[in-house]
Amino acid sequence: MNIQIFGTKKSFDTKKAQRYFKERRIKFQFIDLKEKEMSKGELQSVVQAVGGLDEVIDPKAKDQDTVSLITYLAESQKFDKLLENQQVLREPIVRNGRKATVGYQPDVWKGWE
């Protein structure tokens, strides 16, 4: 298993996800989205795995202006705008190869083990 957790250090759900994998002694790589953003390919693979752009956007993000802008953009423009403004992503984003989840979802992660 090659687990990657994308999130921020202050996110409560990101901390819970890290604790989940630590308790099960599963190695993971933590990527702080404030320091290093997701690449275009990483974001595309997550969007495909979870079933669309709307699944990865956090409706309760602090930057409400960007959330509403992305919501009302044409489908062709949404992805590029999301790539530029990754502060509106739902956290944590957990990847295991081609599989991915958004948010705290231990039930799905159990199936990965």
HELIX and SHEET records of a PDB file:
HELIX    1   1 PHE A   12  GLU A   23  1                                  12    
HELIX    2   2 LYS A   40  VAL A   50  1                                  11    
HELIX    3   3 LEU A   53  VAL A   56  1                                   4    
HELIX    4   4 GLN A   64  TYR A   72  1                                   9    
HELIX    5   5 GLU A   75  GLU A   84  1                                  10    
HELIX    6   6 GLN A   86  VAL A   88  5                                   3    
HELIX    7   7 PRO A  106  TRP A  112  1                                   7    
SHEET    1   A 4 PHE A  28  ASP A  32  0                                        
SHEET    2   A 4 ILE A   3  GLY A   7  1                                        
SHEET    3   A 4 ILE A  93  ASN A  96 -1                                        
SHEET    4   A 4 LYS A  99  VAL A 102 -1                                        
END                                                                             
